[in-house]
């Protein structure tokens, strides 16, 4: 009998499926001065050394970006926004009353900045990244690269090296900012890479509310956003941060975000995600001072082929710290969500109270939600709990609503709105809340 030839089966991905790298060069690194050039140089070095992440990495095991056309993306030219779709008026409306405490609009190749003169007189700084580098370099250096390191990943390095736009918020010691501050990142344009760096320093005893929104029109070709968010909330300070994204369906969205909360300080951090083709978001809460408190609230709604991956970390690094995380998501079509959460309690962080929960409502047989909570506890006097659920819409409330004459589609919308309501009630501004409620209603009608 003739022996059959030996067949070798390879389980490695073919080279033509490997992710294409970016075509950015050192010439694309923005000119920097006042001591920030070393930060840019370090980020550029990290960007060169690191490869695009793939599914062999645990953090990326459920999020595959090998189809992203990285080599096609270009940075916007100066004033590129003048030839692109304008920012919708609804994104620019005052959050409360007739005016903002301050508003920054980040545009492809430019920015627009407004700040109430009364806040400037108190020493509050709320400006774009370029202006901060030129006018407030010493303040900027207290934050940039201090909370999120530029070598934490390919996209962190990309942002550190190439960020052309961003926001710097500084609130001096014991200053109370009553009117909310607002920024909009508008990512119009096909095949563009929008890179943003948000930096916040709230000094001891200060208080402020800040809303940041990222959005773009529907474009026929892909685009990308890469971002870093660095937040320092010093001892006894209070910071409320609302972060919302409604990117177009062809946007690849990546971010590294971390907040450091000092002794007796409080952070209320709210996330909302409606858009993008694919999102990979790393969000970390470092409770670094005794008695620090942090609350993280999130909602997301996916449909079509959307893929949203939120990776959260609650780090209890000091005694008597408290964290509370609740993320809720709904899914339609063939979409997929991933939530990976971890509560970490350091050895000396006794009397910690940590909680995390993720609830998912699957509205289609082809949609999928992965929910992965975790605990790593090194102290022995703590209270830490977590929970995760993935399920379909309950029939009992639907039956009740239909028995009152409400049509099936309308009944489903009411149930989904009720599912998200606990999160929406944490958004402090009715106009923002109503806008995202309308997005969800629109998705339910598709």
Sine and cosine of phi, psi and omega as CSV:
sin_phi,cos_phi,sin_psi,cos_psi,sin_omega,cos_omega
0.00,0.00,0.74,-0.68,-0.04,-1.00
-0.97,0.26,0.75,-0.67,-0.03,-1.00
-0.95,0.31,0.71,-0.70,0.03,-1.00
-0.96,0.28,0.60,-0.80,0.02,-1.00
-0.90,0.43,0.57,-0.82,-0.01,-1.00
-0.95,0.31,0.72,-0.70,0.00,-1.00
-0.92,-0.39,0.79,-0.61,0.03,-1.00
-0.97,-0.25,0.80,-0.60,0.01,-1.00
-0.97,-0.25,0.84,-0.54,0.03,-1.00
-0.98,-0.22,0.71,-0.71,0.01,-1.00
-0.98,-0.22,0.14,0.99,0.05,-1.00
-0.99,0.11,0.47,-0.88,-0.02,-1.00
-0.94,0.35,0.65,-0.76,0.04,-1.00
-0.89,0.46,0.52,-0.86,-0.07,-1.00
-0.88,0.48,-0.49,0.87,-0.02,-1.00
-0.97,0.25,-0.13,0.99,0.06,-1.00
-0.98,-0.20,-0.07,1.00,0.00,-1.00
-0.92,0.40,0.54,-0.84,-0.01,-1.00
-0.90,0.43,0.70,-0.72,0.06,-1.00
-0.97,0.23,0.64,-0.77,-0.01,-1.00
-1.00,0.08,0.23,-0.97,0.01,-1.00
-0.95,0.32,0.39,-0.92,0.01,-1.00
-0.98,-0.20,0.21,0.98,-0.04,-1.00
-0.93,0.37,0.54,-0.84,-0.01,-1.00
-0.82,-0.57,0.11,-0.99,0.00,-1.00
-0.89,0.46,-0.44,0.90,0.03,-1.00
-0.91,0.41,-0.33,0.95,0.01,-1.00
-0.99,0.12,-0.19,0.98,0.00,-1.00
-0.94,0.35,0.84,-0.54,-0.02,-1.00
-0.88,0.48,0.58,-0.81,0.05,-1.00
-0.89,0.46,0.70,-0.72,-0.03,-1.00
-0.74,-0.67,0.46,-0.89,0.02,-1.00
-0.61,-0.79,-0.20,-0.98,0.07,-1.00
0.81,0.59,0.62,0.79,0.08,-1.00
1.00,0.05,-0.13,0.99,-0.03,-1.00
-1.00,0.04,-0.16,0.99,0.01,-1.00
-0.88,0.48,-0.58,0.82,0.00,-1.00
-0.92,0.39,-0.57,0.82,0.06,-1.00
-0.91,0.42,-0.72,0.70,0.02,-1.00
-0.88,0.47,-0.68,0.74,-0.03,-1.00
-0.90,0.43,-0.65,0.76,0.03,-1.00
-0.90,0.43,-0.65,0.76,0.02,-1.00
-0.92,0.39,-0.65,0.76,0.03,-1.00
-0.88,0.47,-0.68,0.74,0.04,-1.00
-0.87,0.49,-0.69,0.72,0.02,-1.00
-0.91,0.42,-0.62,0.78,0.00,-1.00
-0.89,0.45,-0.65,0.76,0.02,-1.00
-0.90,0.43,-0.63,0.78,-0.11,-0.99
-0.98,0.21,-0.53,0.85,-0.13,-0.99
-1.00,0.00,0.58,-0.82,0.06,-1.00
-0.99,-0.14,0.28,-0.96,0.09,-1.00
-0.90,0.45,0.66,-0.75,-0.03,-1.00
-0.93,0.37,0.52,-0.86,0.07,-1.00
-0.74,-0.68,-0.03,-1.00,-0.14,-0.99
-0.97,0.25,0.01,1.00,0.12,-0.99
-0.98,0.21,-0.29,0.96,0.06,-1.00
-1.00,0.09,0.71,-0.71,-0.08,-1.00
-0.85,0.53,-0.69,0.72,-0.04,-1.00
-0.91,0.42,-0.36,0.93,-0.05,-1.00
-0.92,-0.39,0.22,0.98,-0.12,-0.99
-0.88,0.48,-0.48,0.88,-0.06,-1.00
-0.96,-0.28,0.12,0.99,-0.04,-1.00
-0.72,-0.69,0.94,-0.34,-0.11,-0.99
-0.96,-0.27,0.85,-0.53,-0.04,-1.00
-0.91,-0.42,0.33,0.94,-0.09,-1.00
-0.92,0.39,-0.30,0.95,0.04,-1.00
-1.00,0.04,-0.07,1.00,-0.01,-1.00
-0.93,0.38,0.79,-0.61,-0.02,-1.00
-0.99,0.16,0.90,0.43,-0.13,-0.99
-0.83,0.56,-0.62,0.78,-0.05,-1.00
-0.93,0.37,-0.25,0.97,-0.03,-1.00
-1.00,0.06,-0.27,0.96,-0.12,-0.99
-0.98,0.21,0.66,-0.75,0.04,-1.00
-0.79,-0.61,0.45,-0.90,0.07,-1.00
-0.98,0.18,0.56,-0.83,0.02,-1.00
-0.90,0.44,0.62,-0.79,0.10,-0.99
-0.97,0.24,0.29,-0.96,0.05,-1.00
-0.83,0.56,0.73,-0.68,0.03,-1.00
0.89,0.46,0.39,0.92,0.01,-1.00
-0.86,0.51,-0.49,0.87,-0.05,-1.00
-0.87,0.49,-0.38,0.92,-0.03,-1.00
-0.89,0.45,-0.41,0.91,-0.01,-1.00
-0.95,-0.31,0.20,0.98,-0.04,-1.00
-0.89,-0.45,0.15,-0.99,0.01,-1.00
-0.85,0.53,0.70,-0.71,-0.02,-1.00
-0.97,0.23,0.26,-0.96,0.04,-1.00
-0.94,0.34,0.76,-0.65,0.05,-1.00
-0.87,0.49,0.61,-0.79,-0.03,-1.00
-0.85,0.52,-0.56,0.83,-0.07,-1.00
-0.90,0.43,-0.44,0.90,0.03,-1.00
-0.97,0.24,-0.30,0.95,-0.09,-1.00
-0.98,-0.22,-0.02,1.00,-0.03,-1.00
-0.90,0.43,0.56,-0.83,0.07,-1.00
-0.85,0.53,0.61,-0.79,-0.01,-1.00
-0.96,0.28,-0.56,0.83,0.00,-1.00
-0.65,-0.76,0.74,-0.68,0.08,-1.00
0.92,0.40,-0.61,-0.79,-0.11,-0.99
-0.98,-0.19,-0.18,0.98,-0.08,-1.00
-0.49,-0.87,0.38,-0.92,0.08,-1.00
-1.00,0.04,0.39,-0.92,0.24,-0.97
-0.91,0.41,-0.56,0.83,0.07,-1.00
-0.13,-0.99,0.50,-0.87,0.01,-1.00
-0.60,-0.80,0.71,-0.70,0.08,-1.00
-0.85,-0.53,0.75,-0.66,0.07,-1.00
-0.92,-0.40,0.90,-0.43,0.03,-1.00
-1.00,-0.08,0.86,-0.51,-0.11,-0.99
-0.86,-0.51,0.35,-0.94,0.10,-1.00
-0.87,0.49,0.94,-0.34,0.01,-1.00
0.99,0.14,0.33,0.94,0.02,-1.00
0.01,-1.00,-0.03,-1.00,0.03,-1.00
-0.34,-0.94,0.33,-0.94,0.07,-1.00
-0.74,-0.67,0.72,-0.69,-0.12,-0.99
-0.79,-0.62,0.73,-0.68,0.13,-0.99
-0.72,-0.69,0.64,-0.77,0.08,-1.00
-0.54,-0.84,0.71,-0.70,0.05,-1.00
-0.84,0.54,0.81,-0.58,-0.02,-1.00
-0.84,0.55,-0.49,0.87,0.01,-1.00
-0.90,0.43,-0.56,0.83,0.04,-1.00
-0.96,0.27,-0.62,0.79,0.07,-1.00
-0.86,0.51,-0.62,0.78,-0.01,-1.00
-0.91,0.42,-0.43,0.90,0.04,-1.00
-1.00,0.09,-0.05,1.00,0.01,-1.00
1.00,-0.08,0.09,1.00,0.03,-1.00
-0.94,0.33,0.71,-0.70,0.09,-1.00
-0.91,-0.42,0.82,-0.58,0.05,-1.00
-0.60,-0.80,0.99,-0.15,-0.15,-0.99
-0.50,-0.87,0.06,-1.00,0.01,-1.00
-0.99,0.15,0.26,-0.97,-0.12,-0.99
-0.88,0.47,-0.67,0.75,-0.03,-1.00
-0.89,0.46,-0.71,0.70,0.01,-1.00
-0.91,0.42,-0.64,0.77,0.02,-1.00
-0.88,0.48,-0.65,0.76,0.01,-1.00
-0.90,0.44,-0.61,0.79,-0.06,-1.00
-0.99,0.16,-0.62,0.79,-0.15,-0.99
-0.97,-0.26,-0.44,0.90,-0.09,-1.00
-0.75,-0.66,0.77,0.64,-0.10,-0.99
-0.89,0.46,-0.59,0.81,-0.04,-1.00
-0.94,0.35,-0.62,0.78,0.08,-1.00
-0.92,0.39,-0.67,0.74,-0.04,-1.00
-0.88,0.48,-0.63,0.78,-0.04,-1.00
-0.93,0.37,-0.28,0.96,0.06,-1.00
-0.95,0.31,-0.28,0.96,-0.09,-1.00
-0.87,-0.48,-0.72,0.69,-0.17,-0.98
-0.90,0.44,0.83,-0.56,-0.01,-1.00
0.97,0.24,0.03,1.00,-0.03,-1.00
-1.00,-0.01,-0.44,0.90,-0.07,-1.00
-0.95,-0.30,-0.72,0.70,0.11,-0.99
-0.93,-0.37,0.87,-0.49,0.00,-1.00
-0.98,0.20,0.60,-0.80,-0.09,-1.00
-0.94,0.35,-0.21,0.98,0.00,-1.00
-0.97,-0.24,0.33,0.94,-0.06,-1.00
-0.97,0.24,-0.21,0.98,0.01,-1.00
0.10,-0.99,0.19,-0.98,-0.03,-1.00
-0.84,0.54,-0.67,0.74,-0.08,-1.00
-0.98,0.20,-0.49,0.87,0.12,-0.99
-0.91,0.41,-0.67,0.74,0.03,-1.00
-0.91,0.42,-0.66,0.75,0.03,-1.00
-0.85,0.53,-0.74,0.67,-0.02,-1.00
-0.91,0.42,-0.72,0.70,0.00,-1.00
-0.85,0.52,-0.62,0.78,-0.05,-1.00
-0.98,0.20,-0.65,0.76,-0.25,-0.97
-0.91,-0.40,-0.03,1.00,-0.09,-1.00
-0.80,0.59,0.90,-0.44,0.02,-1.00
-1.00,-0.09,-0.28,0.96,-0.09,-1.00
-0.63,-0.77,0.36,-0.93,0.01,-1.00
0.17,-0.99,-0.07,-1.00,-0.04,-1.00
-0.74,-0.67,0.67,-0.74,0.15,-0.99
-0.85,-0.53,0.86,-0.50,0.04,-1.00
-0.89,-0.45,0.82,-0.57,0.04,-1.00
-0.76,-0.66,0.81,-0.58,0.05,-1.00
-0.87,-0.49,0.89,-0.45,-0.06,-1.00
-0.92,0.39,0.22,-0.98,-0.04,-1.00
-0.79,0.61,0.78,-0.62,0.10,-0.99
0.92,0.40,0.17,0.99,0.05,-1.00
-0.99,0.11,0.76,-0.65,0.03,-1.00
-0.97,-0.26,0.89,-0.47,0.03,-1.00
-0.99,-0.16,0.94,-0.33,-0.10,-1.00
-0.99,0.13,-0.62,0.78,0.00,-1.00
-1.00,0.10,0.66,-0.75,-0.02,-1.00
-0.93,0.36,0.50,-0.86,0.10,-0.99
-0.98,-0.20,0.53,-0.85,-0.19,-0.98
-0.64,-0.77,0.71,-0.71,0.14,-0.99
-0.72,-0.70,0.50,-0.87,0.01,-1.00
-0.78,-0.63,0.81,-0.58,0.14,-0.99
-0.98,-0.20,0.92,-0.38,-0.07,-1.00
-0.96,-0.28,0.91,-0.41,-0.13,-0.99
-0.96,-0.28,0.82,0.58,0.04,-1.00
-0.95,0.30,0.42,-0.91,0.08,-1.00
0.94,-0.35,0.71,-0.70,0.01,-1.00
-1.00,0.06,0.55,-0.84,0.04,-1.00
0.88,0.48,0.38,0.92,0.02,-1.00
-0.98,-0.19,0.51,-0.86,0.11,-0.99
-0.96,-0.29,0.91,-0.40,0.03,-1.00
-0.99,-0.15,0.85,-0.52,-0.10,-0.99
-0.83,-0.55,0.86,-0.51,-0.11,-0.99
-0.78,-0.62,0.56,-0.83,0.03,-1.00
-0.76,-0.66,0.91,-0.41,0.02,-1.00
-0.97,-0.26,0.77,-0.64,-0.04,-1.00
-0.77,-0.64,0.76,-0.64,-0.07,-1.00
-0.75,-0.67,0.77,-0.64,0.11,-0.99
-0.77,-0.64,0.94,-0.33,0.04,-1.00
-0.95,-0.32,0.94,-0.34,-0.11,-0.99
-0.97,0.24,0.09,-1.00,-0.11,-0.99
-0.77,0.64,0.77,-0.64,0.11,-0.99
0.96,0.29,0.03,1.00,-0.02,-1.00
-1.00,0.09,0.21,-0.98,-0.02,-1.00
-0.50,-0.86,0.67,-0.74,-0.01,-1.00
-0.31,-0.95,0.46,-0.89,0.13,-0.99
-0.88,-0.48,0.73,-0.69,-0.08,-1.00
-0.69,-0.72,0.77,-0.64,0.03,-1.00
-0.90,-0.44,0.82,-0.57,0.03,-1.00
-0.86,-0.52,0.78,-0.62,-0.01,-1.00
-0.84,-0.54,0.69,-0.72,0.08,-1.00
-0.89,-0.45,0.75,-0.66,-0.07,-1.00
-0.40,-0.92,0.30,-0.96,0.06,-1.00
-0.36,-0.93,0.37,-0.93,0.10,-1.00
-0.97,0.24,0.18,-0.98,0.09,-1.00
-0.97,0.22,0.87,-0.50,0.01,-1.00
-0.94,-0.34,0.42,-0.91,-0.03,-1.00
-0.98,0.22,-0.41,0.91,-0.02,-1.00
-0.90,-0.44,0.31,-0.95,-0.04,-1.00
-0.92,0.39,0.34,-0.94,0.16,-0.99
-0.58,-0.82,0.14,-0.99,-0.04,-1.00
-0.64,-0.76,0.53,-0.85,0.20,-0.98
-0.80,-0.60,0.72,-0.69,0.14,-0.99
-0.79,-0.61,0.71,-0.70,-0.08,-1.00
-0.55,-0.83,0.39,-0.92,0.16,-0.99
-0.81,-0.58,0.65,-0.76,0.14,-0.99
-0.83,-0.56,0.85,-0.52,0.04,-1.00
-0.86,-0.51,0.82,-0.58,-0.08,-1.00
-0.77,-0.64,0.75,-0.66,0.13,-0.99
-0.83,-0.55,0.88,-0.48,0.06,-1.00
-0.92,-0.38,0.96,-0.28,-0.11,-0.99
-0.97,0.22,0.07,-1.00,-0.12,-0.99
-0.78,0.63,0.76,-0.65,0.10,-1.00
0.96,0.29,0.10,1.00,-0.02,-1.00
-1.00,0.01,0.29,-0.96,0.04,-1.00
-0.77,-0.64,0.78,-0.62,-0.02,-1.00
-0.69,-0.73,0.81,-0.59,0.10,-1.00
-0.91,-0.40,0.84,-0.53,-0.10,-0.99
-0.82,-0.57,0.87,-0.50,0.02,-1.00
-0.93,-0.36,0.83,-0.55,-0.13,-0.99
-0.78,-0.62,0.90,-0.43,-0.14,-0.99
-0.79,-0.62,0.65,-0.76,0.06,-1.00
-0.76,-0.65,0.72,-0.70,0.10,-1.00
-0.71,-0.70,0.82,0.58,0.01,-1.00
-0.88,0.47,0.42,-0.91,0.10,-0.99
-0.91,0.41,0.26,-0.97,-0.15,-0.99
-0.96,0.28,-0.09,1.00,0.04,-1.00
-0.94,-0.33,0.27,0.96,-0.05,-1.00
-1.00,-0.10,0.76,-0.65,0.15,-0.99
-1.00,-0.08,0.85,-0.53,-0.21,-0.98
-0.83,-0.55,0.82,-0.57,-0.04,-1.00
-0.70,-0.71,0.66,-0.75,0.03,-1.00
-0.45,-0.89,0.53,-0.85,0.15,-0.99
-0.88,-0.47,0.86,-0.52,-0.10,-0.99
-0.71,-0.70,0.68,-0.73,0.02,-1.00
-0.48,-0.88,0.62,-0.78,0.06,-1.00
-0.84,-0.53,0.69,-0.73,0.06,-1.00
-0.93,-0.37,0.85,-0.53,-0.12,-0.99
-0.91,-0.41,0.81,-0.59,-0.09,-1.00
-1.00,0.06,-0.11,-0.99,-0.06,-1.00
-0.84,0.55,0.81,-0.58,0.06,-1.00
0.90,0.44,0.22,0.97,-0.01,-1.00
-1.00,-0.03,0.24,-0.97,-0.06,-1.00
-0.67,-0.74,0.72,-0.70,0.08,-1.00
-0.81,-0.58,0.79,-0.62,0.11,-0.99
-0.90,-0.43,0.94,-0.33,-0.19,-0.98
-0.89,-0.46,0.87,-0.50,-0.08,-1.00
-0.86,-0.51,0.78,-0.62,0.00,-1.00
-0.92,-0.40,0.57,-0.82,0.16,-0.99
-0.63,-0.77,0.75,-0.67,-0.05,-1.00
-0.71,-0.70,0.87,-0.49,0.01,-1.00
-0.87,-0.49,-0.58,0.82,-0.17,-0.98
-0.94,-0.33,-0.28,-0.96,-0.01,-1.00
1.00,0.07,0.40,-0.91,0.16,-0.99
-0.98,0.21,-0.73,0.69,0.02,-1.00
-0.58,-0.81,0.69,-0.72,0.06,-1.00
-0.79,-0.61,0.72,-0.69,0.20,-0.98
-0.80,-0.60,0.92,-0.39,-0.11,-0.99
-0.83,-0.56,0.83,-0.56,0.13,-0.99
-0.97,-0.24,0.87,-0.49,0.00,-1.00
-0.80,-0.61,0.84,-0.55,-0.04,-1.00
-0.81,-0.59,0.63,-0.78,0.05,-1.00
-0.89,-0.45,0.92,-0.40,0.03,-1.00
-0.97,-0.23,0.96,-0.29,0.05,-1.00
-1.00,0.02,1.00,-0.02,-0.23,-0.97
-1.00,-0.08,-0.28,0.96,-0.03,-1.00
-0.89,-0.45,0.49,-0.87,-0.02,-1.00
-0.85,0.53,0.72,-0.69,0.01,-1.00
0.98,0.19,0.11,0.99,0.02,-1.00
-0.92,0.40,0.56,-0.83,0.00,-1.00
-0.77,-0.64,0.62,-0.79,0.05,-1.00
-0.57,-0.82,0.70,-0.72,0.07,-1.00
-0.83,-0.55,0.76,-0.65,0.01,-1.00
-0.86,-0.51,0.86,-0.50,-0.03,-1.00
-0.83,-0.55,0.72,-0.69,-0.04,-1.00
-0.63,-0.78,0.53,-0.85,0.14,-0.99
-0.66,-0.75,0.52,-0.85,0.04,-1.00
-0.50,-0.86,0.51,-0.86,0.03,-1.00
-0.65,-0.76,0.89,-0.45,-0.02,-1.00
-0.93,-0.37,0.48,-0.88,0.13,-0.99
-0.48,-0.88,-0.01,-1.00,-0.03,-1.00
0.84,0.54,-0.80,-0.61,0.03,-1.00
-0.94,-0.34,0.38,0.92,-0.02,-1.00
-0.88,0.47,0.50,-0.87,0.04,-1.00
-0.67,-0.74,0.91,-0.41,0.00,-1.00
-0.87,-0.50,0.82,-0.58,-0.04,-1.00
-0.82,-0.58,0.92,-0.39,0.03,-1.00
-0.93,-0.37,0.84,-0.55,-0.04,-1.00
-0.91,-0.42,0.95,-0.31,-0.10,-0.99
-0.92,-0.38,0.51,-0.86,0.00,-1.00
-0.64,-0.77,0.79,-0.61,0.09,-1.00
-0.93,-0.37,0.95,-0.31,-0.09,-1.00
-0.97,-0.26,0.93,-0.37,0.06,-1.00
-1.00,-0.06,0.96,-0.29,-0.13,-0.99
-0.94,-0.34,-0.04,1.00,-0.03,-1.00
-0.59,-0.81,0.33,-0.94,-0.03,-1.00
-0.92,0.38,0.37,-0.93,0.11,-0.99
0.84,0.54,0.58,0.82,0.04,-1.00
-0.99,-0.14,0.45,-0.89,-0.08,-1.00
-0.72,-0.69,0.74,-0.67,0.11,-0.99
-0.73,-0.68,0.53,-0.85,-0.04,-1.00
-0.60,-0.80,0.90,-0.43,-0.03,-1.00
-0.85,-0.53,0.75,-0.66,0.12,-0.99
-0.65,-0.76,0.89,-0.46,0.09,-1.00
-0.89,-0.47,0.72,-0.69,0.03,-1.00
-0.79,-0.61,0.67,-0.74,-0.01,-1.00
-0.62,-0.78,0.49,-0.87,0.11,-0.99
-0.81,-0.59,0.54,-0.84,-0.11,-0.99
-0.70,-0.72,0.68,-0.74,0.08,-1.00
-0.78,-0.62,0.09,-1.00,0.09,-1.00
0.87,0.49,-0.71,-0.71,0.04,-1.00
-0.95,-0.31,0.42,0.91,-0.11,-0.99
-0.97,0.24,0.22,-0.98,-0.02,-1.00
-0.60,-0.80,0.64,-0.77,0.13,-0.99
-0.85,-0.53,0.51,-0.86,0.09,-1.00
-0.74,-0.67,0.79,-0.61,0.17,-0.99
-0.81,-0.59,0.85,-0.53,0.08,-1.00
-0.87,-0.49,0.86,-0.51,-0.06,-1.00
-0.82,-0.58,0.54,-0.84,0.03,-1.00
-0.62,-0.78,0.74,-0.67,0.21,-0.98
-0.97,-0.23,0.86,-0.52,0.03,-1.00
-0.92,-0.40,0.75,-0.66,0.02,-1.00
-0.85,-0.53,0.89,-0.45,-0.02,-1.00
-0.94,0.34,0.28,-0.96,-0.10,-0.99
-0.84,0.55,-0.65,0.76,-0.07,-1.00
-1.00,-0.09,0.11,0.99,-0.05,-1.00
-1.00,0.03,0.87,0.49,0.00,-1.00
-0.94,0.34,0.36,-0.93,-0.01,-1.00
0.89,0.45,0.46,0.89,0.07,-1.00
-0.95,0.30,0.58,-0.81,0.11,-0.99
-0.78,-0.62,0.96,-0.27,-0.04,-1.00
-0.83,-0.56,0.65,-0.76,-0.01,-1.00
-0.62,-0.79,0.63,-0.77,0.12,-0.99
-0.56,-0.83,0.62,-0.79,0.03,-1.00
-0.54,-0.84,0.59,-0.81,0.05,-1.00
-0.73,-0.69,0.83,-0.56,-0.02,-1.00
-0.86,-0.51,0.75,-0.67,-0.05,-1.00
-0.79,-0.61,0.69,-0.72,0.02,-1.00
-0.91,-0.43,0.94,-0.35,-0.07,-1.00
-1.00,-0.10,0.89,-0.45,-0.12,-0.99
-0.97,-0.24,0.09,1.00,-0.02,-1.00
-0.58,-0.81,0.55,-0.83,0.00,-1.00
-0.92,0.39,-0.36,0.93,-0.05,-1.00
-0.99,-0.17,-0.06,1.00,0.06,-1.00
-0.99,0.13,0.39,-0.92,-0.05,-1.00
-0.59,-0.81,0.70,-0.72,0.06,-1.00
-0.83,-0.56,0.83,-0.56,0.10,-1.00
-0.97,-0.25,0.80,-0.60,-0.05,-1.00
-0.77,-0.64,0.89,-0.45,-0.18,-0.98
-0.74,-0.67,1.00,0.03,0.06,-1.00
-0.99,0.15,0.35,-0.94,0.02,-1.00
-0.40,-0.92,0.43,-0.90,0.05,-1.00
-0.75,-0.67,0.67,-0.74,0.17,-0.99
-0.71,-0.71,0.97,-0.26,-0.16,-0.99
-0.87,-0.50,0.87,-0.50,0.01,-1.00
-0.96,-0.28,-0.19,0.98,0.06,-1.00
-1.00,-0.06,0.23,-0.97,-0.08,-1.00
-0.87,-0.48,0.08,1.00,0.03,-1.00
-0.76,-0.65,0.97,0.24,-0.10,-0.99
-0.65,-0.76,0.24,-0.97,0.16,-0.99
-0.75,-0.66,0.95,-0.30,-0.03,-1.00
-0.75,-0.67,0.78,-0.62,0.00,-1.00
-0.70,-0.71,0.43,-0.90,0.06,-1.00
-0.51,-0.86,0.31,-0.95,0.02,-1.00
-0.33,-0.94,0.44,-0.90,0.01,-1.00
-0.52,-0.86,0.66,-0.75,0.04,-1.00
-0.69,-0.73,0.58,-0.81,0.12,-0.99
-0.71,-0.71,0.87,-0.50,-0.05,-1.00
-0.39,-0.92,0.18,-0.98,0.04,-1.00
-1.00,0.01,0.14,-0.99,-0.01,-1.00
-0.90,0.43,0.74,-0.68,0.01,-1.00
-0.93,0.37,0.67,-0.74,-0.06,-1.00
-0.99,0.16,-0.45,0.89,-0.07,-1.00
-0.89,0.46,-0.76,0.65,0.04,-1.00
-0.92,0.40,-0.54,0.84,0.07,-1.00
-0.89,0.45,-0.71,0.70,0.01,-1.00
-0.87,0.49,-0.67,0.74,-0.01,-1.00
-0.87,0.49,-0.73,0.68,-0.04,-1.00
-0.92,0.40,-0.66,0.75,0.00,-1.00
-0.93,0.37,-0.51,0.86,0.04,-1.00
-0.93,0.38,-0.30,0.96,0.06,-1.00
-1.00,-0.07,0.19,0.98,0.08,-1.00
1.00,0.00,0.18,0.98,0.00,-1.00
-1.00,0.06,0.80,-0.61,-0.02,-1.00
-0.87,0.49,0.38,-0.93,-0.06,-1.00
-0.80,0.59,-0.78,0.63,-0.06,-1.00
-0.88,0.48,-0.68,0.73,0.00,-1.00
-0.92,0.38,-0.62,0.79,0.03,-1.00
-0.89,0.46,-0.65,0.76,0.02,-1.00
-0.90,0.43,-0.65,0.76,0.04,-1.00
-0.87,0.49,-0.67,0.74,-0.02,-1.00
-0.90,0.44,-0.67,0.75,-0.01,-1.00
-0.91,0.42,-0.67,0.74,0.00,-1.00
-0.92,0.39,-0.66,0.76,0.05,-1.00
-0.87,0.49,-0.63,0.77,0.04,-1.00
-0.91,0.41,-0.58,0.81,0.03,-1.00
-0.88,0.47,-0.67,0.75,-0.04,-1.00
-1.00,0.09,-0.26,0.96,-0.16,-0.99
-0.81,0.58,-0.66,0.75,0.02,-1.00
-0.85,0.53,-0.54,0.84,0.05,-1.00
-0.97,0.23,-0.70,0.72,-0.03,-1.00
-0.87,0.49,-0.55,0.84,-0.01,-1.00
-0.92,0.40,-0.29,0.96,0.03,-1.00
-1.00,0.10,-0.23,0.97,0.10,-1.00
-0.97,0.23,0.87,-0.50,-0.20,-0.98
-0.98,0.21,-0.08,1.00,-0.10,-1.00
-0.85,-0.53,0.83,-0.55,-0.11,-0.99
-0.88,0.48,-0.64,0.77,-0.02,-1.00
-0.89,0.46,-0.68,0.73,0.03,-1.00
-0.91,0.41,-0.68,0.73,0.00,-1.00
-0.87,0.49,-0.70,0.71,-0.03,-1.00
-0.92,0.40,-0.59,0.81,-0.01,-1.00
-0.90,0.44,-0.69,0.72,0.00,-1.00
-0.96,0.27,-0.48,0.88,0.15,-0.99
-0.89,0.45,-0.62,0.79,0.02,-1.00
-0.93,0.37,-0.57,0.82,0.07,-1.00
-0.87,0.49,-0.68,0.73,-0.03,-1.00
-0.92,0.38,-0.66,0.75,0.05,-1.00
-0.87,0.50,-0.65,0.76,0.01,-1.00
-0.89,0.45,-0.65,0.76,0.02,-1.00
-0.92,0.39,-0.58,0.82,0.04,-1.00
-0.92,0.40,-0.46,0.89,-0.03,-1.00
-1.00,0.08,-0.18,0.98,-0.05,-1.00
-0.98,0.20,0.00,0.00,0.00,0.00
